[in-house]
Amino acid sequence: MFISRPATHSRSSGKTLLLGPSPLPHPVSATTVGSKCFAKCVTKPGSSLSGSKSSCISRCVDHYIEATGIVSRALFSTTR
Amino acid sequence: MENSAEMQRFIEFTADSYLNITLQQEQQKAMVSEMVGKLTSVCWDKCITSTPGSKFSSGETTCLTNCAQRFLDMSVIIAKRFEMQ
């Protein structure tokens, strides 16, 4: 959904203008997802991130990105 | 000579309009992206209460969808409320 399209703009002449629309900026920032997943997965910070915590974090990041997709579909899908 | 000056104006005008449209589109994209990001953050806090399992439950998915759509409904109400004043 947020995969960028190439920044080109085709004209009717068939030539390609390189100054085209940029890709949609990604709505998920690393700081946001970091604070969300830190809150979920690292409730009691120890001397290092245990394996279970790191796997929790990687699952959490995947979920957060999935949630972004769900929210954006809910906002913009034509079949409401 | 006159022709080429006119052509020059036309080219400048076209380039100007093109840049304006592009700028507007970029601003819109930034706004959309910001809104999706903010809404995801709000709805995540509301809907995802457990530690992340292997997959989203269907309840969580429904909650996220509802959350986003109700937020839209609310925005409409708030906009109307401001119009009244």
Backbone of each chain as nested JSON, in Angstrom:
{
  "chains": [
    {"id": "A", "residues": [
      {"number": 1, "name": "MET", "atoms": {"N": [0.834, -1.201, 0.0], "CA": [0.0, 0.0, 0.0], "C": [0.869, 1.251, 0.0]}},
      {"number": 2, "name": "PHE", "atoms": {"N": [1.926, 1.232, 0.823], "CA": [2.754, 2.418, 0.873], "C": [4.057, 2.219, 0.11]}},
      {"number": 3, "name": "ILE", "atoms": {"N": [4.068, 1.186, -0.712], "CA": [5.238, 0.98, -1.549], "C": [5.297, 2.123, -2.562]}},
      {"number": 4, "name": "SER", "atoms": {"N": [6.475, 2.708, -2.694], "CA": [6.557, 3.9, -3.524], "C": [6.497, 3.541, -4.995]}},
      {"number": 5, "name": "ARG", "atoms": {"N": [5.814, 4.387, -5.717], "CA": [5.85, 4.277, -7.16], "C": [7.101, 4.983, -7.641]}},
      {"number": 6, "name": "PRO", "atoms": {"N": [7.593, 4.606, -8.794], "CA": [8.759, 5.322, -9.305], "C": [8.387, 6.777, -9.563]}},
      {"number": 7, "name": "ALA", "atoms": {"N": [9.321, 7.674, -9.279], "CA": [9.017, 9.093, -9.376], "C": [9.099, 9.564, -10.815]}},
      {"number": 8, "name": "THR", "atoms": {"N": [8.219, 9.04, -11.627], "CA": [8.187, 9.47, -13.021], "C": [6.772, 9.868, -13.373]}},
      {"number": 9, "name": "HIS", "atoms": {"N": [6.638, 10.628, -14.375], "CA": [5.34, 11.135, -14.753], "C": [5.234, 11.019, -16.262]}},
      {"number": 10, "name": "SER", "atoms": {"N": [4.353, 10.161, -16.75], "CA": [4.292, 9.993, -18.199], "C": [3.408, 11.068, -18.81]}},
      {"number": 11, "name": "ARG", "atoms": {"N": [3.81, 11.534, -19.929], "CA": [2.992, 12.493, -20.649], "C": [2.452, 11.819, -21.897]}},
      {"number": 12, "name": "SER", "atoms": {"N": [1.486, 12.484, -22.51], "CA": [0.834, 11.867, -23.659], "C": [1.816, 11.676, -24.81]}},
      {"number": 13, "name": "SER", "atoms": {"N": [2.881, 12.476, -24.809], "CA": [3.848, 12.348, -25.885], "C": [4.613, 11.037, -25.793]}},
      {"number": 14, "name": "GLY", "atoms": {"N": [4.479, 10.362, -24.662], "CA": [5.207, 9.118, -24.496], "C": [6.541, 9.339, -23.84]}},
      {"number": 15, "name": "LYS", "atoms": {"N": [6.978, 10.604, -23.792], "CA": [8.224, 10.89, -23.091], "C": [7.961, 10.891, -21.587]}},
      {"number": 16, "name": "THR", "atoms": {"N": [9.003, 10.69, -20.823], "CA": [8.828, 10.649, -19.38], "C": [9.491, 11.859, -18.747]}},
      {"number": 17, "name": "LEU", "atoms": {"N": [8.73, 12.539, -17.906], "CA": [9.247, 13.697, -17.208], "C": [9.761, 13.224, -15.86]}},
      {"number": 18, "name": "LEU", "atoms": {"N": [11.005, 13.531, -15.55], "CA": [11.57, 12.95, -14.336], "C": [11.128, 13.641, -13.062]}},
      {"number": 19, "name": "LEU", "atoms": {"N": [10.58, 14.871, -13.198], "CA": [10.18, 15.584, -11.996], "C": [8.737, 15.211, -11.662]}},
      {"number": 20, "name": "GLY", "atoms": {"N": [8.511, 14.014, -11.216], "CA": [7.148, 13.548, -11.006], "C": [6.767, 13.55, -9.55]}},
      {"number": 21, "name": "PRO", "atoms": {"N": [5.559, 13.035, -9.261], "CA": [5.129, 12.986, -7.871], "C": [6.014, 12.064, -7.051]}},
      {"number": 22, "name": "SER", "atoms": {"N": [6.285, 12.477, -5.838], "CA": [7.108, 11.656, -4.969], "C": [6.242, 10.571, -4.351]}},
      {"number": 23, "name": "PRO", "atoms": {"N": [6.836, 9.51, -3.813], "CA": [6.024, 8.492, -3.161], "C": [5.378, 9.03, -1.897]}},
      {"number": 24, "name": "LEU", "atoms": {"N": [4.291, 8.394, -1.499], "CA": [3.602, 8.782, -0.273], "C": [4.554, 8.584, 0.905]}},
      {"number": 25, "name": "PRO", "atoms": {"N": [4.722, 9.608, 1.737], "CA": [5.593, 9.411, 2.897], "C": [5.032, 8.341, 3.819]}},
      {"number": 26, "name": "HIS", "atoms": {"N": [5.898, 7.524, 4.353], "CA": [5.409, 6.43, 5.178], "C": [4.873, 6.96, 6.504]}},
      {"number": 27, "name": "PRO", "atoms": {"N": [3.637, 6.557, 6.861], "CA": [3.043, 7.112, 8.069], "C": [3.626, 6.566, 9.365]}},
      {"number": 28, "name": "VAL", "atoms": {"N": [4.397, 5.481, 9.292], "CA": [4.939, 4.91, 10.522], "C": [6.348, 5.424, 10.743]}},
      {"number": 29, "name": "SER", "atoms": {"N": [6.566, 6.106, 11.851], "CA": [7.927, 6.539, 12.149], "C": [8.547, 5.572, 13.145]}},
      {"number": 30, "name": "ALA", "atoms": {"N": [9.863, 5.448, 13.079], "CA": [10.555, 4.506, 13.944], "C": [10.379, 4.876, 15.413]}},
      {"number": 31, "name": "THR", "atoms": {"N": [10.306, 6.177, 15.688], "CA": [10.143, 6.602, 17.089], "C": [8.788, 6.173, 17.627]}},
      {"number": 32, "name": "THR", "atoms": {"N": [7.746, 6.35, 16.814], "CA": [6.409, 5.983, 17.277], "C": [6.327, 4.5, 17.546]}},
      {"number": 33, "name": "VAL", "atoms": {"N": [6.703, 3.708, 16.539], "CA": [6.558, 2.266, 16.705], "C": [7.48, 1.788, 17.825]}},
      {"number": 34, "name": "GLY", "atoms": {"N": [8.627, 2.437, 17.984], "CA": [9.528, 2.074, 19.068], "C": [8.888, 2.271, 20.423]}},
      {"number": 35, "name": "SER", "atoms": {"N": [8.267, 3.435, 20.634], "CA": [7.679, 3.676, 21.956], "C": [6.485, 2.771, 22.2]}},
      {"number": 36, "name": "LYS", "atoms": {"N": [5.697, 2.489, 21.13], "CA": [4.546, 1.584, 21.309], "C": [5.013, 0.189, 21.703]}},
      {"number": 37, "name": "CYS", "atoms": {"N": [6.016, -0.313, 21.003], "CA": [6.433, -1.692, 21.233], "C": [7.285, -1.818, 22.487]}},
      {"number": 38, "name": "PHE", "atoms": {"N": [7.965, -0.769, 22.839], "CA": [8.705, -0.795, 24.1], "C": [7.718, -0.925, 25.257]}},
      {"number": 39, "name": "ALA", "atoms": {"N": [6.634, -0.164, 25.156], "CA": [5.622, -0.225, 26.208], "C": [5.005, -1.61, 26.305]}},
      {"number": 40, "name": "LYS", "atoms": {"N": [4.797, -2.271, 25.153], "CA": [4.156, -3.579, 25.16], "C": [5.107, -4.69, 25.584]}},
      {"number": 41, "name": "CYS", "atoms": {"N": [6.33, -4.633, 25.091], "CA": [7.206, -5.796, 25.232], "C": [8.205, -5.68, 26.377]}},
      {"number": 42, "name": "VAL", "atoms": {"N": [8.626, -4.483, 26.701], "CA": [9.638, -4.34, 27.749], "C": [8.99, -3.7, 28.968]}},
      {"number": 43, "name": "THR", "atoms": {"N": [8.241, -4.503, 29.699], "CA": [7.558, -3.952, 30.86], "C": [8.514, -3.798, 32.035]}},
      {"number": 44, "name": "LYS", "atoms": {"N": [9.452, -4.747, 32.146], "CA": [10.453, -4.65, 33.217], "C": [11.832, -4.746, 32.599]}},
      {"number": 45, "name": "PRO", "atoms": {"N": [12.478, -3.625, 32.284], "CA": [13.767, -3.679, 31.606], "C": [14.837, -4.341, 32.472]}},
      {"number": 46, "name": "GLY", "atoms": {"N": [15.473, -5.375, 31.946], "CA": [16.552, -6.041, 32.667], "C": [17.9, -5.565, 32.161]}},
      {"number": 47, "name": "SER", "atoms": {"N": [18.944, -6.358, 32.411], "CA": [20.294, -5.93, 32.036], "C": [20.513, -6.056, 30.526]}},
      {"number": 48, "name": "SER", "atoms": {"N": [19.684, -6.89, 29.849], "CA": [19.77, -6.936, 28.386], "C": [18.403, -7.338, 27.852]}},
      {"number": 49, "name": "LEU", "atoms": {"N": [18.211, -7.169, 26.52], "CA": [16.94, -7.578, 25.923], "C": [16.978, -9.083, 25.716]}},
      {"number": 50, "name": "SER", "atoms": {"N": [16.113, -9.801, 26.416], "CA": [16.102, -11.254, 26.274], "C": [15.567, -11.64, 24.9]}},
      {"number": 51, "name": "GLY", "atoms": {"N": [15.776, -12.908, 24.542], "CA": [15.299, -13.388, 23.247], "C": [13.81, -13.239, 23.092]}},
      {"number": 52, "name": "SER", "atoms": {"N": [13.086, -13.532, 24.167], "CA": [11.624, -13.456, 24.057], "C": [11.196, -12.006, 23.858]}},
      {"number": 53, "name": "LYS", "atoms": {"N": [11.947, -11.094, 24.492], "CA": [11.589, -9.683, 24.31], "C": [11.873, -9.225, 22.89]}},
      {"number": 54, "name": "SER", "atoms": {"N": [13.032, -9.641, 22.345], "CA": [13.299, -9.209, 20.972], "C": [12.306, -9.805, 20.002]}},
      {"number": 55, "name": "SER", "atoms": {"N": [11.887, -11.058, 20.228], "CA": [10.916, -11.603, 19.277], "C": [9.566, -10.918, 19.457]}},
      {"number": 56, "name": "CYS", "atoms": {"N": [9.259, -10.534, 20.709], "CA": [8.035, -9.767, 20.941], "C": [8.09, -8.452, 20.169]}},
      {"number": 57, "name": "ILE", "atoms": {"N": [9.261, -7.805, 20.203], "CA": [9.391, -6.513, 19.525], "C": [9.233, -6.678, 18.021]}},
      {"number": 58, "name": "SER", "atoms": {"N": [9.854, -7.729, 17.467], "CA": [9.742, -7.849, 16.006], "C": [8.309, -8.188, 15.599]}},
      {"number": 59, "name": "ARG", "atoms": {"N": [7.613, -9.006, 16.4], "CA": [6.198, -9.252, 16.109], "C": [5.391, -7.966, 16.224]}},
      {"number": 60, "name": "CYS", "atoms": {"N": [5.708, -7.214, 17.272], "CA": [4.982, -5.969, 17.525], "C": [5.137, -4.988, 16.359]}},
      {"number": 61, "name": "VAL", "atoms": {"N": [6.351, -4.871, 15.834], "CA": [6.578, -3.949, 14.715], "C": [5.767, -4.386, 13.498]}},
      {"number": 62, "name": "ASP", "atoms": {"N": [5.801, -5.708, 13.221], "CA": [4.99, -6.218, 12.113], "C": [3.524, -5.867, 12.313]}},
      {"number": 63, "name": "HIS", "atoms": {"N": [3.051, -6.08, 13.537], "CA": [1.647, -5.794, 13.825], "C": [1.323, -4.322, 13.666]}},
      {"number": 64, "name": "TYR", "atoms": {"N": [2.251, -3.485, 14.104], "CA": [1.986, -2.05, 14.016], "C": [1.851, -1.618, 12.559]}},
      {"number": 65, "name": "ILE", "atoms": {"N": [2.707, -2.177, 11.714], "CA": [2.641, -1.841, 10.29], "C": [1.34, -2.387, 9.694]}},
      {"number": 66, "name": "GLU", "atoms": {"N": [0.955, -3.585, 10.126], "CA": [-0.312, -4.153, 9.663], "C": [-1.478, -3.271, 10.113]}},
      {"number": 67, "name": "ALA", "atoms": {"N": [-1.396, -2.807, 11.356], "CA": [-2.462, -1.939, 11.88], "C": [-2.578, -0.662, 11.061]}},
      {"number": 68, "name": "THR", "atoms": {"N": [-1.42, -0.137, 10.639], "CA": [-1.441, 1.057, 9.793], "C": [-2.191, 0.792, 8.493]}},
      {"number": 69, "name": "GLY", "atoms": {"N": [-1.948, -0.395, 7.928], "CA": [-2.66, -0.771, 6.709], "C": [-4.155, -0.87, 6.941]}},
      {"number": 70, "name": "ILE", "atoms": {"N": [-4.549, -1.477, 8.067], "CA": [-5.973, -1.637, 8.38], "C": [-6.634, -0.275, 8.54]}},
      {"number": 71, "name": "VAL", "atoms": {"N": [-5.962, 0.619, 9.286], "CA": [-6.521, 1.958, 9.51], "C": [-6.667, 2.696, 8.186]}},
      {"number": 72, "name": "SER", "atoms": {"N": [-5.636, 2.612, 7.362], "CA": [-5.698, 3.374, 6.123], "C": [-6.739, 2.792, 5.169]}},
      {"number": 73, "name": "ARG", "atoms": {"N": [-6.913, 1.471, 5.178], "CA": [-7.996, 0.886, 4.369], "C": [-9.346, 1.335, 4.893]}},
      {"number": 74, "name": "ALA", "atoms": {"N": [-9.486, 1.372, 6.227], "CA": [-10.765, 1.774, 6.816], "C": [-11.099, 3.212, 6.441]}},
      {"number": 75, "name": "LEU", "atoms": {"N": [-10.067, 4.056, 6.322], "CA": [-10.317, 5.459, 5.99], "C": [-10.611, 5.652, 4.516]}},
      {"number": 76, "name": "PHE", "atoms": {"N": [-9.916, 4.923, 3.664], "CA": [-9.931, 5.281, 2.254], "C": [-10.568, 4.247, 1.342]}},
      {"number": 77, "name": "SER", "atoms": {"N": [-10.941, 3.097, 1.873], "CA": [-11.561, 2.13, 0.978], "C": [-12.923, 2.649, 0.574]}},
      {"number": 78, "name": "THR", "atoms": {"N": [-13.305, 2.385, -0.679], "CA": [-14.545, 2.958, -1.205], "C": [-15.772, 2.217, -0.698]}},
      {"number": 79, "name": "THR", "atoms": {"N": [-15.591, 0.968, -0.273], "CA": [-16.741, 0.208, 0.224], "C": [-16.796, 0.329, 1.732]}},
      {"number": 80, "name": "ARG", "atoms": {"N": [-17.572, 1.299, 2.183], "CA": [-17.68, 1.494, 3.623], "C": [-18.985, 0.924, 4.117]}}
    ]},
    {"id": "B", "residues": [
      {"number": 1, "name": "MET", "atoms": {"N": [9.925, 36.893, -33.447], "CA": [10.436, 37.395, -32.165], "C": [9.314, 37.488, -31.148]}},
      {"number": 2, "name": "GLU", "atoms": {"N": [8.215, 38.099, -31.595], "CA": [7.062, 38.224, -30.71], "C": [6.547, 36.836, -30.344]}},
      {"number": 3, "name": "ASN", "atoms": {"N": [6.562, 36.003, -31.348], "CA": [6.104, 34.634, -31.156], "C": [6.899, 33.92, -30.083]}},
      {"number": 4, "name": "SER", "atoms": {"N": [8.2, 34.111, -30.13], "CA": [9.047, 33.381, -29.186], "C": [8.867, 33.907, -27.766]}},
      {"number": 5, "name": "ALA", "atoms": {"N": [8.591, 35.238, -27.646], "CA": [8.316, 35.786, -26.316], "C": [7.037, 35.189, -25.749]}},
      {"number": 6, "name": "GLU", "atoms": {"N": [6.06, 35.05, -26.628], "CA": [4.785, 34.457, -26.201], "C": [4.997, 33.001, -25.771]}},
      {"number": 7, "name": "MET", "atoms": {"N": [5.798, 32.325, -26.576], "CA": [6.119, 30.942, -26.271], "C": [6.79, 30.835, -24.913]}},
      {"number": 8, "name": "GLN", "atoms": {"N": [7.707, 31.763, -24.668], "CA": [8.429, 31.791, -23.394], "C": [7.456, 31.953, -22.234]}},
      {"number": 9, "name": "ARG", "atoms": {"N": [6.499, 32.894, -22.388], "CA": [5.496, 33.113, -21.342], "C": [4.673, 31.862, -21.121]}},
      {"number": 10, "name": "PHE", "atoms": {"N": [4.316, 31.251, -22.248], "CA": [3.497, 30.035, -22.144], "C": [4.24, 28.942, -21.38]}},
      {"number": 11, "name": "ILE", "atoms": {"N": [5.503, 28.796, -21.697], "CA": [6.304, 27.756, -21.025], "C": [6.406, 28.054, -19.534]}},
      {"number": 12, "name": "GLU", "atoms": {"N": [6.646, 29.334, -19.211], "CA": [6.763, 29.7, -17.796], "C": [5.461, 29.458, -17.059]}},
      {"number": 13, "name": "PHE", "atoms": {"N": [4.355, 29.832, -17.733], "CA": [3.044, 29.633, -17.12], "C": [2.786, 28.146, -16.855]}},
      {"number": 14, "name": "THR", "atoms": {"N": [3.095, 27.33, -17.859], "CA": [2.876, 25.89, -17.71], "C": [3.716, 25.312, -16.578]}},
      {"number": 15, "name": "ALA", "atoms": {"N": [4.978, 25.72, -16.552], "CA": [5.869, 25.214, -15.51], "C": [5.382, 25.634, -14.136]}},
      {"number": 16, "name": "ASP", "atoms": {"N": [4.922, 26.89, -14.051], "CA": [4.387, 27.412, -12.797], "C": [3.193, 26.616, -12.314]}},
      {"number": 17, "name": "SER", "atoms": {"N": [2.232, 26.403, -13.22], "CA": [1.027, 25.661, -12.83], "C": [1.403, 24.259, -12.407]}},
      {"number": 18, "name": "TYR", "atoms": {"N": [2.313, 23.678, -13.161], "CA": [2.722, 22.311, -12.844], "C": [3.326, 22.244, -11.447]}},
      {"number": 19, "name": "LEU", "atoms": {"N": [4.19, 23.216, -11.126], "CA": [4.822, 23.208, -9.816], "C": [3.803, 23.413, -8.714]}},
      {"number": 20, "name": "ASN", "atoms": {"N": [2.821, 24.318, -8.976], "CA": [1.784, 24.56, -7.987], "C": [0.987, 23.302, -7.698]}},
      {"number": 21, "name": "ILE", "atoms": {"N": [0.586, 22.608, -8.771], "CA": [-0.193, 21.38, -8.597], "C": [0.63, 20.358, -7.832]}},
      {"number": 22, "name": "THR", "atoms": {"N": [1.902, 20.228, -8.222], "CA": [2.757, 19.255, -7.552], "C": [2.884, 19.578, -6.073]}},
      {"number": 23, "name": "LEU", "atoms": {"N": [3.05, 20.866, -5.756], "CA": [3.188, 21.272, -4.363], "C": [1.932, 20.924, -3.579]}},
      {"number": 24, "name": "GLN", "atoms": {"N": [0.769, 21.233, -4.164], "CA": [-0.491, 20.899, -3.493], "C": [-0.602, 19.399, -3.246]}},
      {"number": 25, "name": "GLN", "atoms": {"N": [-0.235, 18.624, -4.27], "CA": [-0.308, 17.17, -4.117], "C": [0.612, 16.687, -3.011]}},
      {"number": 26, "name": "GLU", "atoms": {"N": [1.8, 17.266, -2.964], "CA": [2.745, 16.865, -1.923], "C": [2.216, 17.205, -0.537]}},
      {"number": 27, "name": "GLN", "atoms": {"N": [1.599, 18.393, -0.416], "CA": [1.048, 18.785, 0.877], "C": [-0.074, 17.848, 1.281]}},
      {"number": 28, "name": "GLN", "atoms": {"N": [-0.907, 17.488, 0.288], "CA": [-1.99, 16.557, 0.586], "C": [-1.454, 15.21, 1.045]}},
      {"number": 29, "name": "LYS", "atoms": {"N": [-0.441, 14.751, 0.347], "CA": [0.132, 13.449, 0.71], "C": [0.691, 13.482, 2.129]}},
      {"number": 30, "name": "ALA", "atoms": {"N": [1.375, 14.585, 2.45], "CA": [1.928, 14.701, 3.796], "C": [0.813, 14.691, 4.835]}},
      {"number": 31, "name": "MET", "atoms": {"N": [-0.3, 15.374, 4.522], "CA": [-1.419, 15.431, 5.464], "C": [-2.046, 14.059, 5.663]}},
      {"number": 32, "name": "VAL", "atoms": {"N": [-2.26, 13.353, 4.541], "CA": [-2.848, 12.018, 4.621], "C": [-1.977, 11.102, 5.453]}},
      {"number": 33, "name": "SER", "atoms": {"N": [-0.679, 11.157, 5.17], "CA": [0.247, 10.29, 5.881], "C": [0.259, 10.598, 7.37]}},
      {"number": 34, "name": "GLU", "atoms": {"N": [0.224, 11.887, 7.706], "CA": [0.243, 12.278, 9.108], "C": [-1.014, 11.793, 9.811]}},
      {"number": 35, "name": "MET", "atoms": {"N": [-2.147, 11.901, 9.11], "CA": [-3.411, 11.49, 9.714], "C": [-3.437, 9.983, 9.948]}},
      {"number": 36, "name": "VAL", "atoms": {"N": [-2.996, 9.224, 8.956], "CA": [-2.967, 7.775, 9.12], "C": [-2.06, 7.391, 10.287]}},
      {"number": 37, "name": "GLY", "atoms": {"N": [-0.912, 8.059, 10.364], "CA": [0.015, 7.767, 11.44], "C": [-0.574, 8.055, 12.808]}},
      {"number": 38, "name": "LYS", "atoms": {"N": [-1.208, 9.209, 12.938], "CA": [-1.779, 9.608, 14.215], "C": [-2.913, 8.672, 14.62]}},
      {"number": 39, "name": "LEU", "atoms": {"N": [-3.748, 8.368, 13.629], "CA": [-4.901, 7.512, 13.901], "C": [-4.468, 6.102, 14.276]}},
      {"number": 40, "name": "THR", "atoms": {"N": [-3.443, 5.609, 13.614], "CA": [-2.917, 4.289, 13.975], "C": [-2.463, 4.287, 15.428]}},
      {"number": 41, "name": "SER", "atoms": {"N": [-1.782, 5.362, 15.821], "CA": [-1.293, 5.45, 17.197], "C": [-2.453, 5.436, 18.196]}},
      {"number": 42, "name": "VAL", "atoms": {"N": [-3.474, 6.249, 17.926], "CA": [-4.621, 6.323, 18.832], "C": [-5.354, 4.981, 18.889]}},
      {"number": 43, "name": "CYS", "atoms": {"N": [-5.616, 4.403, 17.711], "CA": [-6.407, 3.178, 17.671], "C": [-5.615, 1.978, 18.185]}},
      {"number": 44, "name": "TRP", "atoms": {"N": [-4.321, 2.025, 18.017], "CA": [-3.466, 0.965, 18.572], "C": [-3.616, 0.937, 20.096]}},
      {"number": 45, "name": "ASP", "atoms": {"N": [-3.545, 2.107, 20.703], "CA": [-3.674, 2.164, 22.157], "C": [-5.054, 1.691, 22.61]}},
      {"number": 46, "name": "LYS", "atoms": {"N": [-6.077, 1.984, 21.822], "CA": [-7.432, 1.589, 22.207], "C": [-7.682, 0.103, 21.993]}},
      {"number": 47, "name": "CYS", "atoms": {"N": [-7.179, -0.44, 20.874], "CA": [-7.618, -1.776, 20.439], "C": [-6.648, -2.891, 20.785]}},
      {"number": 48, "name": "ILE", "atoms": {"N": [-5.356, -2.607, 20.789], "CA": [-4.385, -3.685, 20.98], "C": [-3.96, -3.658, 22.439]}},
      {"number": 49, "name": "THR", "atoms": {"N": [-4.645, -4.427, 23.24], "CA": [-4.389, -4.361, 24.675], "C": [-3.456, -5.467, 25.144]}},
      {"number": 50, "name": "SER", "atoms": {"N": [-3.424, -6.589, 24.404], "CA": [-2.587, -7.706, 24.85], "C": [-1.186, -7.584, 24.26]}},
      {"number": 51, "name": "THR", "atoms": {"N": [-0.253, -8.414, 24.752], "CA": [1.052, -8.468, 24.097], "C": [0.87, -9.136, 22.741]}},
      {"number": 52, "name": "PRO", "atoms": {"N": [1.605, -8.671, 21.743], "CA": [1.373, -9.16, 20.382], "C": [1.558, -10.67, 20.241]}},
      {"number": 53, "name": "GLY", "atoms": {"N": [0.52, -11.352, 19.788], "CA": [0.607, -12.776, 19.523], "C": [1.113, -13.005, 18.115]}},
      {"number": 54, "name": "SER", "atoms": {"N": [0.899, -14.211, 17.596], "CA": [1.435, -14.492, 16.272], "C": [0.637, -13.762, 15.197]}},
      {"number": 55, "name": "LYS", "atoms": {"N": [-0.633, -13.498, 15.474], "CA": [-1.454, -12.827, 14.473], "C": [-2.465, -11.944, 15.179]}},
      {"number": 56, "name": "PHE", "atoms": {"N": [-2.971, -10.952, 14.476], "CA": [-4.055, -10.155, 15.019], "C": [-5.288, -11.026, 15.215]}},
      {"number": 57, "name": "SER", "atoms": {"N": [-6.012, -10.817, 16.295], "CA": [-7.305, -11.494, 16.394], "C": [-8.299, -10.722, 15.536]}},
      {"number": 58, "name": "SER", "atoms": {"N": [-9.384, -11.408, 15.161], "CA": [-10.356, -10.727, 14.303], "C": [-11.011, -9.581, 15.059]}},
      {"number": 59, "name": "GLY", "atoms": {"N": [-11.11, -9.749, 16.387], "CA": [-11.67, -8.672, 17.193], "C": [-10.822, -7.418, 17.123]}},
      {"number": 60, "name": "GLU", "atoms": {"N": [-9.499, -7.606, 17.157], "CA": [-8.61, -6.453, 17.088], "C": [-8.691, -5.777, 15.725]}},
      {"number": 61, "name": "THR", "atoms": {"N": [-8.776, -6.598, 14.675], "CA": [-8.896, -6.025, 13.335], "C": [-10.174, -5.206, 13.206]}},
      {"number": 62, "name": "THR", "atoms": {"N": [-11.291, -5.789, 13.68], "CA": [-12.563, -5.069, 13.633], "C": [-12.483, -3.78, 14.431]}},
      {"number": 63, "name": "CYS", "atoms": {"N": [-11.864, -3.872, 15.607], "CA": [-11.738, -2.697, 16.459], "C": [-10.966, -1.59, 15.754]}},
      {"number": 64, "name": "LEU", "atoms": {"N": [-9.872, -1.943, 15.087], "CA": [-9.081, -0.933, 14.377], "C": [-9.895, -0.275, 13.268]}},
      {"number": 65, "name": "THR", "atoms": {"N": [-10.619, -1.114, 12.515], "CA": [-11.453, -0.573, 11.436], "C": [-12.508, 0.372, 11.992]}},
      {"number": 66, "name": "ASN", "atoms": {"N": [-13.227, -0.099, 13.025], "CA": [-14.264, 0.74, 13.632], "C": [-13.682, 2.021, 14.187]}},
      {"number": 67, "name": "CYS", "atoms": {"N": [-12.556, 1.887, 14.87], "CA": [-11.914, 3.048, 15.485], "C": [-11.628, 4.122, 14.442]}},
      {"number": 68, "name": "ALA", "atoms": {"N": [-11.041, 3.719, 13.314], "CA": [-10.7, 4.695, 12.271], "C": [-11.954, 5.337, 11.696]}},
      {"number": 69, "name": "GLN", "atoms": {"N": [-12.989, 4.496, 11.45], "CA": [-14.188, 5.045, 10.817], "C": [-14.974, 5.933, 11.777]}},
      {"number": 70, "name": "ARG", "atoms": {"N": [-15.013, 5.552, 13.061], "CA": [-15.707, 6.414, 14.03], "C": [-14.975, 7.725, 14.214]}},
      {"number": 71, "name": "PHE", "atoms": {"N": [-13.646, 7.672, 14.087], "CA": [-12.883, 8.917, 14.187], "C": [-13.287, 9.872, 13.065]}},
      {"number": 72, "name": "LEU", "atoms": {"N": [-13.495, 9.308, 11.88], "CA": [-13.959, 10.126, 10.753], "C": [-15.313, 10.741, 11.06]}},
      {"number": 73, "name": "ASP", "atoms": {"N": [-16.237, 9.893, 11.577], "CA": [-17.571, 10.389, 11.931], "C": [-17.458, 11.54, 12.916]}},
      {"number": 74, "name": "MET", "atoms": {"N": [-16.583, 11.356, 13.904], "CA": [-16.413, 12.386, 14.912], "C": [-15.905, 13.68, 14.278]}},
      {"number": 75, "name": "SER", "atoms": {"N": [-14.948, 13.561, 13.347], "CA": [-14.418, 14.76, 12.701], "C": [-15.529, 15.536, 12.018]}},
      {"number": 76, "name": "VAL", "atoms": {"N": [-16.476, 14.802, 11.401], "CA": [-17.6, 15.465, 10.735], "C": [-18.432, 16.227, 11.756]}},
      {"number": 77, "name": "ILE", "atoms": {"N": [-18.717, 15.583, 12.894], "CA": [-19.521, 16.229, 13.932], "C": [-18.826, 17.486, 14.455]}},
      {"number": 78, "name": "ILE", "atoms": {"N": [-17.526, 17.351, 14.688], "CA": [-16.784, 18.506, 15.211], "C": [-16.771, 19.648, 14.197]}},
      {"number": 79, "name": "ALA", "atoms": {"N": [-16.597, 19.295, 12.919], "CA": [-16.601, 20.337, 11.888], "C": [-17.942, 21.055, 11.867]}},
      {"number": 80, "name": "LYS", "atoms": {"N": [-19.029, 20.281, 11.99], "CA": [-20.376, 20.885, 11.997], "C": [-20.548, 21.779, 13.224]}},
      {"number": 81, "name": "ARG", "atoms": {"N": [-20.044, 21.308, 14.33], "CA": [-20.173, 22.053, 15.585], "C": [-19.476, 23.406, 15.472]}},
      {"number": 82, "name": "PHE", "atoms": {"N": [-18.309, 23.421, 14.813], "CA": [-17.592, 24.682, 14.647], "C": [-18.309, 25.61, 13.681]}},
      {"number": 83, "name": "GLU", "atoms": {"N": [-18.981, 25.019, 12.683], "CA": [-19.723, 25.837, 11.723], "C": [-20.852, 26.587, 12.399]}},
      {"number": 84, "name": "MET", "atoms": {"N": [-21.422, 25.976, 13.447], "CA": [-22.577, 26.566, 14.103], "C": [-22.221, 27.868, 14.824]}},
      {"number": 85, "name": "GLN", "atoms": {"N": [-20.966, 27.992, 15.247], "CA": [-20.603, 29.17, 16.039], "C": [-20.385, 30.418, 15.178]}}
    ]}
  ]
}
